[in-house]
Amino acid sequence: MAAVLFPYLLSLIFFLLFLSHPPPCFSIGGDEALVEFKELLTNTSALDSSWKKGTNPCDNNKKWVGVQCDKNVVQGLILGGFGLSGDIDVDSLVSLQGLRVLNLANNSFSGFIPEFFILGALKSLFIDGNQFTGEIPGDFFSKMSSLRKVWLSRNKFLGKIPDSLASLKYLLELHLENNEFSGTIPSLSQGTLISINLSNNKLQGEIPQVLSRFGSDPFQGNPELCGQQLGRECKAAASGEKSEGSSIKWIIIGLVVVLLLVAIFFKTKRKEDHFEKLEKENLDESVKLNIPSSNKRSMSLRNSMRSSRRGRSRSGSDMGDLVVVNEERGIFGLPDLMKASAEVLGNGGLGSAYKAVLGNGLSLVVKRLREINKLNKESFDTEIRKLAKLRHRNLLQPLAYHYRKEEKLVVSEYIPKGSLLYLLHGDRGIAHAQLNWPTRLKIIHGVANGMKFLHSEFASYDVPHGNLKSSNILLTANNEPLLTDYAFYPLINNSQAVQSLFAYKSPEAIINQQISPKSDVYCLGIIILEILTGKFPSQYLSNQKCGTDVVQWAQSAVEEKRVSEMIDPQIATAKDSLEKMETLLYIGAVCTESDHDKRIDMKEAIKRIEEIES
């Protein structure tokens, strides 16, 4: 029996030895992983000549540009200053198990910070000098325990500095300067820290004593920071009743959501950044609205609410100076919003948006409108009620509004799935995978139906929609599109409309400052091209330095008869539908014709879209 088993045991021993000492090779699939990573980037001319599938990225004779190796293992991607943009496909880098350094500094990337946290073995992360924006979740770095160098400087990050940075026990360098971080500085007590820069942000409160060894330079440019390093004494908050000035200051130090309510109640103005880069909804974190305790203030608010409740405004309910114009989701008022949990969704051309969850579970979007003083309250009320009465499957109607000279709020229902912009460009998960060809065609049909309705209802308006772009197209659970931010043109100051409405990105508006219903056609064309190509249009950005010029691409592709090359690879596999995709691309091209007179009108555009069957 032993003689029979011996050969099998010997084979097993050799097999185990083989597993414990694999033959030397370069990173398994390293070439494929890097090529996949490159596919979603744009402006990659610096990489094209050497990044070839089937070759060794670590070959000393033909080494790939920007790839750093050690013993045939990819250890670093040093791609700083290459002019890169597009999407950062972090998932493709997971298979590079030896990757320790990721340097994407001084490029043109934008949007929310990618999911670098899935690269748990990284030691250095350099993404400074880009256009990243939005808040970074507090636990973002909690699974990146090997990090030693973190450079996020010269971006547009908002919100609190992530607390998880304080848990990086090997942290050597932390550079967050020239962003818009707010709140207090976390307790960065690592003895390993040798370089830190938090200058030129919006940080508040006392500088932790443990950071005193770094002097004053790392903290300059934060007017509300205090401590011996800056020679500014930190004044303890007085107990009891506070003065109006200190109360407002304390509120501003709080969360951005609290700033919204303070602006409503205390008539505080705050300069807010324009939405210049791609942003997606932040659906992960919610924060509690906290109104500082002040008997005098609370009483004046309660009195104000009581006086507001005494009256009813026409067919709507006026509670706490919040006028409910659509009661399909119930009646609520400012007191309900004060008690709600809320989170920042982002900033757009028209203002800031916040998600508020009421005590009864109803989720709302509160949009704070900027520069909306064109109409008095009566005229404003008329326009909002007009929108609230609309009934169409592809329109999201307002539910309520708040009007004061300094503040205008419009409240609508929260749609959990998010915007088309986010699902196309910001989410690479299951939701994005669902954007197959039938779904994209369904979205285009739905958008066309909504635009057809608006151009019928508001035919007398200079521009019936005025702000059609993918961030203003929300998707229901079954991918039915809902248009938002429509028909606001009569509400907006003429000088502000140029910066606020996407219709003013049409060629005739840029050149002659003229808009018309055909400006909506131009915006519809951008949507069609964006959906079919899967590319983020540079037209959405004020400087157009990032993204893809989908209009120029379409015009060139039509002239050179290579329209099929524009189709997003994710839907190009639906070969039986390529003809329909190409037809839609042609429609997108004629809708974005630069010559206003040659561009088709909305009626013709809708007719052509409707002819393409699902």
C-alpha positions as CSV (number, residue, x, y, z in Angstrom):
1,M,0.0,0.0,0.0
2,A,2.8,2.4,0.9
3,A,4.5,1.6,-2.4
4,V,1.4,2.5,-4.2
5,L,0.9,5.9,-2.4
6,F,4.6,6.9,-2.5
7,P,4.5,8.3,-6.1
8,Y,1.4,10.4,-5.3
9,L,3.0,11.7,-2.1
10,L,6.1,12.7,-4.1
11,S,4.1,14.5,-6.7
12,L,2.2,16.4,-4.0
13,I,5.5,17.5,-2.4
14,F,6.8,18.8,-5.7
15,F,3.5,20.6,-6.4
16,L,3.7,22.3,-3.0
17,L,7.3,23.3,-3.6
18,F,6.3,24.8,-7.0
19,L,3.6,26.9,-5.4
20,S,5.9,28.2,-2.7
21,H,8.6,29.1,-5.3
22,P,6.9,30.3,-8.5
23,P,9.1,31.0,-11.5
24,P,10.2,34.6,-12.0
25,C,8.0,36.8,-14.3
26,F,6.8,40.3,-14.6
27,S,3.5,41.3,-13.0
28,I,1.0,38.7,-14.2
29,G,-1.3,40.4,-16.6
30,G,0.5,43.7,-15.8
31,D,0.4,44.8,-19.4
32,E,-3.4,44.0,-19.7
33,A,-4.1,45.9,-16.4
34,L,-2.2,49.0,-17.5
35,V,-3.8,49.0,-21.0
36,E,-7.2,48.7,-19.4
37,F,-6.4,51.5,-17.1
38,K,-5.3,53.7,-20.1
39,E,-8.5,53.0,-22.0
40,L,-10.6,55.3,-19.9
41,L,-8.0,58.1,-20.0
42,T,-8.0,60.9,-22.5
43,N,-5.1,62.9,-23.9
44,T,-2.8,59.8,-23.7
45,S,-0.5,60.6,-26.5
46,A,2.5,60.5,-24.2
47,L,1.8,56.9,-23.4
48,D,0.6,55.6,-26.7
49,S,4.0,54.7,-28.2
50,S,5.1,52.4,-25.4
51,W,2.0,51.1,-23.6
52,K,1.4,48.1,-25.8
53,K,-0.5,45.0,-24.8
54,G,1.6,41.8,-25.0
55,T,4.8,43.6,-24.1
56,N,6.6,43.7,-20.8
57,P,6.1,47.0,-19.0
58,C,9.3,46.4,-17.1
59,D,11.5,45.6,-20.1
60,N,14.7,47.7,-19.6
61,N,15.1,48.0,-23.4
62,K,11.5,49.0,-24.1
63,K,10.3,50.2,-20.7
64,W,6.8,51.7,-20.6
65,V,6.7,55.5,-20.1
66,G,5.8,56.4,-16.5
67,V,6.1,52.8,-15.2
68,Q,8.4,52.1,-12.3
69,C,9.5,48.5,-11.7
70,D,11.6,46.4,-9.4
71,K,12.6,43.0,-10.5
72,N,10.0,42.8,-13.2
73,V,7.2,43.9,-10.9
74,V,5.3,47.1,-11.4
75,Q,5.8,49.2,-8.3
76,G,4.9,52.7,-9.4
77,L,2.9,54.6,-11.9
78,I,4.6,58.0,-12.3
79,L,2.3,59.9,-14.6
80,G,2.5,63.4,-13.1
81,G,2.3,66.3,-15.6
82,F,1.3,64.2,-18.6
83,G,-1.8,66.3,-19.4
84,L,-4.1,63.3,-18.7
85,S,-7.8,63.5,-18.1
86,G,-10.8,61.2,-18.3
87,D,-11.8,58.5,-15.8
88,I,-9.3,56.9,-13.4
89,D,-10.1,53.1,-13.5
90,V,-8.8,52.1,-10.1
91,D,-10.3,48.6,-10.4
92,S,-7.9,47.8,-13.2
93,L,-4.9,48.5,-10.9
94,V,-6.0,46.0,-8.2
95,S,-4.2,43.2,-10.1
96,L,-0.9,45.1,-9.8
97,Q,-0.2,43.6,-6.4
98,G,3.3,45.2,-6.2
99,L,2.0,48.7,-6.8
100,R,3.2,51.0,-4.1
101,V,3.3,54.5,-5.7
102,L,0.6,56.2,-7.7
103,N,1.5,59.7,-9.0
104,L,-1.2,61.4,-11.1
105,A,-0.2,64.9,-10.0
106,N,-0.5,68.0,-12.3
107,N,-2.9,66.5,-14.8
108,S,-6.5,67.5,-15.7
109,F,-8.6,65.0,-13.8
110,S,-11.8,66.2,-12.2
111,G,-14.8,65.0,-10.3
112,F,-15.0,63.3,-6.9
113,I,-12.0,61.4,-5.6
114,P,-11.7,57.9,-7.2
115,E,-11.8,54.8,-5.0
116,F,-8.1,54.7,-4.3
117,F,-8.9,53.0,-1.0
118,I,-9.2,49.6,-2.7
119,L,-5.4,49.8,-3.3
120,G,-4.7,48.9,0.3
121,A,-0.9,48.4,-0.2
122,L,-0.2,51.9,-1.6
123,K,2.6,53.7,0.2
124,S,2.4,57.0,-1.8
125,L,-0.6,58.8,-3.4
126,F,0.0,62.0,-5.3
127,I,-3.0,63.6,-7.0
128,D,-2.1,67.2,-6.3
129,G,-2.6,69.8,-9.0
130,N,-5.8,68.5,-10.6
131,Q,-9.4,69.6,-10.4
132,F,-10.9,67.1,-8.0
133,T,-13.8,68.4,-6.0
134,G,-16.4,67.4,-3.5
135,E,-16.1,65.9,0.0
136,I,-13.9,63.0,0.9
137,P,-15.6,60.4,3.2
138,G,-14.2,60.4,6.7
139,D,-13.2,56.8,6.6
140,F,-11.7,57.0,3.1
141,F,-8.1,56.1,4.2
142,S,-9.0,53.6,6.9
143,K,-8.0,50.6,4.8
144,M,-4.8,52.2,3.5
145,S,-2.7,51.5,6.5
146,S,0.6,51.4,4.5
147,L,0.3,55.0,3.3
148,R,3.3,57.2,4.0
149,K,2.8,60.1,1.6
150,V,-0.5,61.8,0.8
151,W,-0.6,64.8,-1.5
152,L,-4.1,66.2,-2.3
153,S,-3.0,69.8,-2.6
154,R,-4.2,72.3,-5.3
155,N,-7.6,70.7,-6.0
156,K,-11.1,71.8,-5.0
157,F,-11.8,69.4,-2.2
158,L,-14.6,70.5,0.3
159,G,-15.7,69.5,3.7
160,K,-13.8,68.1,6.7
161,I,-10.3,66.7,6.5
162,P,-10.9,62.9,6.7
163,D,-10.5,61.7,10.2
164,S,-9.0,58.4,8.9
165,L,-5.8,60.3,8.0
166,A,-5.1,60.4,11.7
167,S,-5.0,56.6,11.8
168,L,-2.2,56.2,9.3
169,K,0.6,55.3,11.7
170,Y,3.4,55.4,9.2
171,L,2.4,58.8,7.7
172,L,5.4,60.9,6.7
173,E,4.0,63.7,4.4
174,L,0.6,65.2,4.3
175,H,-0.1,68.1,1.9
176,L,-3.7,69.4,1.6
177,E,-2.9,73.1,0.8
178,N,-4.9,75.2,-1.6
179,N,-8.2,73.4,-1.3
180,E,-11.5,74.3,0.4
181,F,-11.3,72.0,3.4
182,S,-13.3,73.3,6.4
183,G,-14.0,72.3,10.0
184,T,-11.3,71.6,12.5
185,I,-8.0,69.9,12.1
186,P,-8.0,66.2,13.2
187,S,-5.6,65.0,15.8
188,L,-2.6,64.2,13.6
189,S,-0.4,62.8,16.4
190,Q,1.8,60.5,14.3
191,G,5.4,60.9,15.5
192,T,6.5,59.8,11.9
193,L,5.0,63.0,10.4
194,I,7.9,65.1,9.0
195,S,6.1,67.4,6.4
196,I,2.6,68.9,6.6
197,N,0.9,71.7,4.8
198,L,-2.8,72.7,5.4
199,S,-2.5,76.3,4.2
200,N,-5.0,78.2,2.1
201,N,-8.1,76.3,3.1
202,K,-11.2,77.3,5.2
203,L,-10.2,75.5,8.4
204,Q,-11.4,76.7,11.7
205,G,-10.7,76.3,15.4
206,E,-7.5,75.6,17.3
207,I,-4.4,74.1,15.8
208,P,-3.7,70.9,17.7
209,Q,-0.8,71.3,20.1
210,V,0.9,68.2,18.7
211,L,1.4,70.1,15.4
212,S,3.2,73.1,17.0
213,R,6.6,71.7,15.9
214,F,5.8,72.6,12.3
215,G,5.6,76.4,13.0
216,S,3.1,78.7,11.3
217,D,3.7,78.3,7.6
218,P,1.6,75.1,7.2
219,F,-1.5,76.9,8.6
220,Q,-1.4,80.2,6.9
221,G,-4.4,81.3,4.8
222,N,-7.0,79.9,7.1
223,P,-8.5,83.1,8.7
224,E,-10.5,81.2,11.3
225,L,-7.7,79.1,12.6
226,C,-6.2,80.1,15.9
227,G,-3.3,79.0,18.2
228,Q,0.1,80.1,19.3
229,Q,1.7,79.2,16.0
230,L,-0.3,82.0,14.3
231,G,-0.3,84.4,17.2
232,R,-4.1,84.3,17.4
233,E,-5.6,83.6,20.7
234,C,-8.4,81.0,20.7
235,K,-11.4,82.5,22.5
236,A,-13.5,79.9,24.4
237,A,-17.2,80.1,23.5
238,A,-19.1,81.9,26.3
239,S,-21.9,79.9,28.0
240,G,-25.4,81.2,28.1
241,E,-26.9,83.7,25.6
242,K,-24.5,84.7,22.8
243,S,-24.4,87.8,20.8
244,E,-25.8,87.8,17.3
245,G,-22.3,88.1,15.7
246,S,-20.8,85.2,17.7
247,S,-23.9,83.0,17.1
248,I,-23.6,83.4,13.4
249,K,-19.9,82.8,13.5
250,W,-20.5,79.6,15.4
251,I,-23.1,78.4,12.9
252,I,-20.7,79.1,10.0
253,I,-18.1,76.9,11.7
254,G,-20.6,74.1,11.7
255,L,-21.5,71.9,8.7
256,V,-22.3,73.4,5.3
257,V,-25.9,72.3,5.7
258,V,-26.3,74.4,8.8
259,L,-25.0,77.3,6.7
260,L,-28.0,76.9,4.5
261,L,-30.5,77.3,7.3
262,V,-28.5,80.1,8.9
263,A,-28.6,81.9,5.5
264,I,-32.4,81.5,5.5
265,F,-33.0,82.7,9.1
266,F,-30.2,85.1,9.7
267,K,-29.8,86.6,6.2
268,T,-26.2,85.6,6.0
269,K,-24.5,85.7,2.6
270,R,-21.7,83.4,1.6
271,K,-19.7,83.4,-1.6
272,E,-20.0,79.9,-3.2
273,D,-17.9,78.4,-5.9
274,H,-19.5,77.9,-9.3
275,F,-19.8,74.3,-10.5
276,E,-17.0,74.1,-12.9
277,K,-16.0,70.4,-12.7
278,L,-17.8,67.2,-12.7
279,E,-19.6,66.4,-9.5
280,K,-21.7,63.5,-8.4
281,E,-24.2,63.1,-5.6
282,N,-22.7,62.3,-2.3
283,L,-25.1,59.5,-1.1
284,D,-22.8,58.0,1.6
285,E,-22.8,60.3,4.5
286,S,-25.6,62.2,6.2
287,V,-25.2,64.8,8.9
288,K,-27.6,66.0,11.5
289,L,-28.8,69.6,11.3
290,N,-28.0,71.3,14.6
291,I,-29.2,74.7,15.4
292,P,-27.2,76.3,18.2
293,S,-29.1,76.8,21.3
294,S,-30.1,80.4,22.0
295,N,-33.3,81.2,23.7
296,K,-33.6,84.5,22.0
297,R,-33.0,83.1,18.6
298,S,-35.3,80.1,19.1
299,M,-38.1,82.2,20.3
300,S,-37.9,84.6,17.3
301,L,-37.9,81.6,15.0
302,R,-41.0,80.1,16.7
303,N,-42.7,83.4,16.6
304,S,-41.9,83.8,12.9
305,M,-43.3,80.3,12.2
306,R,-46.5,81.0,14.2
307,S,-47.1,84.2,12.2
308,S,-46.5,82.3,9.0
309,R,-49.0,79.6,9.9
310,R,-51.8,82.1,10.4
311,G,-52.2,82.5,6.7
312,R,-52.8,80.1,3.8
313,S,-51.5,81.0,0.3
314,R,-54.1,80.4,-2.3
315,S,-54.4,76.6,-3.0
316,G,-51.2,75.8,-1.2
317,S,-50.3,75.5,2.5
318,D,-47.9,78.0,4.0
319,M,-46.1,76.6,7.0
320,G,-43.2,78.4,8.6
321,D,-42.7,80.6,5.5
322,L,-42.4,77.5,3.3
323,V,-45.1,77.5,0.7
324,V,-46.2,74.0,-0.3
325,V,-47.5,74.1,-3.9
326,N,-47.8,70.4,-4.5
327,E,-49.3,68.3,-1.7
328,E,-48.8,64.9,-3.4
329,R,-46.0,64.1,-1.0
330,G,-47.7,65.7,2.0
331,I,-47.5,69.0,3.8
332,F,-44.3,70.1,5.6
333,G,-42.6,73.3,6.7
334,L,-39.3,74.8,7.8
335,P,-39.6,73.2,11.3
336,D,-39.6,69.8,9.6
337,L,-36.5,70.7,7.6
338,M,-34.8,71.9,10.8
339,K,-35.3,68.5,12.4
340,A,-34.3,66.6,9.3
341,S,-31.0,64.8,8.7
342,A,-29.3,66.4,5.6
343,E,-26.4,66.1,3.4
344,V,-24.8,68.2,0.6
345,L,-25.4,67.0,-2.9
346,G,-23.3,69.6,-4.7
347,N,-23.2,73.0,-6.3
348,G,-24.6,73.8,-9.7
349,G,-25.0,76.8,-11.9
350,L,-28.2,77.8,-10.2
351,G,-27.0,77.2,-6.6
352,S,-26.4,74.6,-3.9
353,A,-28.5,71.4,-3.5
354,Y,-29.1,69.5,-0.2
355,K,-30.8,66.2,0.6
356,A,-33.1,66.4,3.6
357,V,-34.8,63.4,5.2
358,L,-37.9,64.3,7.2
359,G,-39.0,62.5,10.3
360,N,-41.6,60.6,8.4
361,G,-39.0,59.2,6.1
362,L,-39.7,61.5,3.1
363,S,-36.5,62.5,1.3
364,L,-36.4,65.9,-0.3
365,V,-34.0,68.0,-2.3
366,V,-33.7,71.6,-1.2
367,K,-32.1,73.8,-3.8
368,R,-30.9,77.2,-2.7
369,L,-31.1,79.5,-5.7
370,R,-28.5,82.3,-6.2
371,E,-29.1,85.6,-7.9
372,I,-32.9,85.0,-8.3
373,N,-34.2,88.5,-7.6
374,K,-35.7,89.3,-11.0
375,L,-39.3,88.7,-9.8
376,N,-41.2,89.9,-6.7
377,K,-42.8,87.3,-4.5
378,E,-46.2,87.3,-6.3
379,S,-44.6,86.8,-9.7
380,F,-42.2,84.2,-8.3
381,D,-45.2,82.4,-6.7
382,T,-47.0,82.4,-10.0
383,E,-44.0,80.8,-11.9
384,I,-43.4,78.1,-9.3
385,R,-47.1,77.2,-9.1
386,K,-47.1,76.9,-12.9
387,L,-44.3,74.4,-12.7
388,A,-46.0,72.5,-9.8
389,K,-49.1,72.0,-11.9
390,L,-47.3,70.3,-14.7
391,R,-47.9,66.5,-15.0
392,H,-45.7,64.5,-17.2
393,R,-43.9,61.2,-16.7
394,N,-40.5,62.8,-17.6
395,L,-40.7,65.9,-15.4
396,L,-39.9,66.3,-11.7
397,Q,-42.3,69.0,-10.3
398,P,-41.4,71.3,-7.4
399,L,-43.2,70.6,-4.1
400,A,-42.6,73.8,-2.2
401,Y,-40.7,77.0,-2.1
402,H,-39.3,79.6,0.3
403,Y,-39.1,83.3,-0.8
404,R,-37.2,86.1,0.8
405,K,-35.3,88.8,-0.8
406,E,-32.0,87.3,0.2
407,E,-33.0,83.6,-0.1
408,K,-35.0,81.5,-2.6
409,L,-35.5,77.8,-2.0
410,V,-37.2,75.3,-4.2
411,V,-38.0,71.9,-2.7
412,S,-38.6,68.7,-4.8
413,E,-38.7,65.0,-4.2
414,Y,-35.3,63.2,-3.9
415,I,-34.7,60.5,-6.5
416,P,-32.3,57.9,-5.0
417,K,-30.7,56.6,-8.2
418,G,-29.2,59.9,-9.0
419,S,-28.4,61.8,-12.1
420,L,-27.5,60.6,-15.6
421,L,-24.2,62.5,-15.2
422,Y,-23.2,60.4,-12.2
423,L,-24.3,57.1,-13.6
424,L,-22.4,57.7,-16.9
425,H,-19.2,59.2,-15.5
426,G,-19.0,58.9,-11.8
427,D,-20.2,55.4,-11.0
428,R,-18.4,52.3,-12.4
429,G,-20.5,49.9,-10.4
430,I,-23.7,48.0,-11.0
431,A,-25.8,51.0,-11.9
432,H,-23.3,52.0,-14.6
433,A,-23.3,48.4,-15.9
434,Q,-27.1,48.7,-16.4
435,L,-26.6,51.4,-18.9
436,N,-26.9,49.0,-21.9
437,W,-28.2,50.0,-25.3
438,P,-32.0,49.5,-24.6
439,T,-31.6,51.6,-21.4
440,R,-29.8,54.4,-23.1
441,L,-32.3,54.5,-25.9
442,K,-35.1,54.6,-23.3
443,I,-33.4,57.5,-21.6
444,I,-33.1,59.4,-24.9
445,H,-36.7,58.8,-25.8
446,G,-37.8,59.9,-22.3
447,V,-35.7,63.1,-22.5
448,A,-37.2,63.8,-25.9
449,N,-40.7,63.3,-24.6
450,G,-40.1,65.7,-21.7
451,M,-38.6,68.4,-24.1
452,K,-41.6,68.0,-26.5
453,F,-43.9,68.7,-23.6
454,L,-41.9,71.7,-22.3
455,H,-41.7,73.2,-25.8
456,S,-45.5,73.0,-26.1
457,E,-46.3,74.3,-22.6
458,F,-43.7,77.1,-22.6
459,A,-43.7,77.9,-26.3
460,S,-43.7,81.7,-25.5
461,Y,-40.5,81.5,-23.4
462,D,-37.2,82.6,-25.0
463,V,-35.9,79.2,-24.1
464,P,-38.5,76.6,-22.7
465,H,-36.0,74.5,-20.7
466,G,-32.8,76.5,-20.7
467,N,-30.7,74.2,-18.5
468,L,-30.8,70.7,-20.1
469,K,-27.6,68.7,-19.2
470,S,-27.0,65.3,-17.8
471,S,-26.7,66.5,-14.2
472,N,-30.3,67.8,-14.5
473,I,-31.6,64.4,-15.7
474,L,-32.5,62.1,-12.8
475,L,-33.3,58.4,-13.3
476,T,-36.0,56.5,-11.5
477,A,-35.5,52.9,-10.4
478,N,-36.6,51.6,-13.8
479,N,-34.4,54.1,-15.6
480,E,-37.2,56.5,-16.6
481,P,-35.6,60.0,-17.0
482,L,-36.9,63.0,-15.0
483,L,-36.0,66.5,-16.2
484,T,-35.2,69.1,-13.5
485,D,-34.2,72.8,-13.4
486,Y,-36.4,73.5,-16.4
487,A,-38.3,76.8,-17.2
488,F,-36.2,78.8,-14.8
489,Y,-35.3,81.4,-17.3
490,P,-38.0,83.9,-16.3
491,L,-36.8,83.7,-12.7
492,I,-33.1,84.5,-13.2
493,N,-31.4,87.9,-13.4
494,N,-30.3,88.5,-16.9
495,S,-26.7,89.0,-16.0
496,Q,-26.6,85.7,-13.9
497,A,-28.4,83.6,-16.6
498,V,-25.2,83.6,-18.7
499,Q,-23.3,81.8,-16.0
500,S,-26.2,79.7,-14.7
501,L,-28.0,78.2,-17.7
502,F,-26.4,75.7,-20.0
503,A,-28.4,77.1,-22.9
504,Y,-25.9,80.0,-22.9
505,K,-23.2,77.5,-24.0
506,S,-24.8,77.3,-27.4
507,P,-22.6,79.1,-30.1
508,E,-25.2,81.8,-30.8
509,A,-25.3,82.6,-27.1
510,I,-21.5,82.7,-26.7
511,I,-21.0,84.8,-29.9
512,N,-24.1,87.1,-29.9
513,Q,-25.5,86.6,-26.4
514,Q,-28.7,85.4,-28.0
515,I,-30.8,82.4,-26.9
516,S,-33.8,80.8,-28.5
517,P,-35.7,77.5,-28.4
518,K,-32.9,76.2,-30.7
519,S,-30.5,76.7,-27.8
520,D,-32.4,73.8,-26.2
521,V,-31.9,71.8,-29.3
522,Y,-28.1,72.3,-29.0
523,C,-28.3,71.0,-25.4
524,L,-30.4,68.0,-26.5
525,G,-27.7,67.2,-29.0
526,I,-25.0,67.2,-26.3
527,I,-27.1,64.8,-24.3
528,I,-27.5,62.4,-27.3
529,L,-23.7,62.5,-28.0
530,E,-22.9,62.1,-24.3
531,I,-25.2,59.0,-23.9
532,L,-24.0,57.3,-27.0
533,T,-20.2,57.9,-26.6
534,G,-20.1,57.6,-22.8
535,K,-17.7,60.6,-22.8
536,F,-17.9,63.6,-20.5
537,P,-18.6,66.7,-22.7
538,S,-16.0,69.4,-22.3
539,Q,-18.9,71.8,-23.1
540,Y,-20.1,71.4,-19.5
541,L,-17.0,73.1,-18.2
542,S,-16.3,76.8,-18.3
543,N,-12.8,76.5,-19.6
544,Q,-13.4,73.3,-21.6
545,K,-9.9,72.1,-20.6
546,C,-11.2,68.7,-19.5
547,G,-13.5,66.1,-21.0
548,T,-14.2,65.5,-24.7
549,D,-15.3,68.0,-27.2
550,V,-18.2,65.8,-28.4
551,V,-19.5,68.4,-30.8
552,Q,-16.2,68.7,-32.8
553,W,-15.8,65.0,-32.6
554,A,-19.3,64.4,-34.1
555,Q,-18.8,66.9,-36.9
556,S,-15.5,65.4,-37.9
557,A,-16.8,61.8,-37.6
558,V,-19.8,62.7,-39.9
559,E,-17.6,64.4,-42.5
560,E,-15.1,61.5,-42.5
561,K,-17.9,58.8,-42.4
562,R,-16.5,57.1,-39.3
563,V,-19.5,57.7,-36.9
564,S,-19.4,54.1,-35.7
565,E,-16.0,54.9,-34.0
566,M,-17.9,57.2,-31.5
567,I,-20.0,54.5,-30.0
568,D,-19.3,53.6,-26.4
569,P,-17.7,50.1,-26.4
570,Q,-20.0,49.1,-23.6
571,I,-23.0,49.3,-26.0
572,A,-21.2,48.6,-29.3
573,T,-21.6,44.8,-28.7
574,A,-25.3,45.2,-29.5
575,K,-24.4,44.8,-33.2
576,D,-28.0,44.4,-34.4
577,S,-28.6,48.0,-33.2
578,L,-25.5,49.7,-34.6
579,E,-27.6,51.3,-37.4
580,K,-29.9,52.9,-34.8
581,M,-27.0,54.1,-32.8
582,E,-25.4,55.7,-35.8
583,T,-28.7,57.4,-36.8
584,L,-28.9,58.9,-33.3
585,L,-25.3,60.1,-33.6
586,Y,-26.2,61.9,-36.8
587,I,-29.2,63.5,-35.0
588,G,-26.9,64.6,-32.2
589,A,-24.6,66.1,-34.8
590,V,-27.3,68.1,-36.6
591,C,-28.7,69.3,-33.2
592,T,-25.3,70.7,-32.3
593,E,-24.8,72.4,-35.7
594,S,-22.9,75.7,-34.8
595,D,-24.9,77.7,-37.4
596,H,-28.2,78.6,-35.6
597,D,-30.0,78.9,-38.9
598,K,-28.9,75.5,-40.2
599,R,-29.7,73.7,-36.9
600,I,-32.9,71.8,-36.9
601,D,-35.7,72.9,-34.6
602,M,-37.0,71.0,-31.6
603,K,-40.1,69.6,-33.5
604,E,-37.9,68.1,-36.2
605,A,-35.4,66.7,-33.6
606,I,-38.2,65.0,-31.6
607,K,-39.7,63.6,-34.8
608,R,-36.4,62.0,-35.8
609,I,-35.8,60.6,-32.4
610,E,-39.3,59.1,-32.2
611,E,-38.8,57.3,-35.5
612,I,-36.1,55.2,-33.9
613,E,-38.0,52.3,-32.3
614,S,-37.0,50.7,-29.1
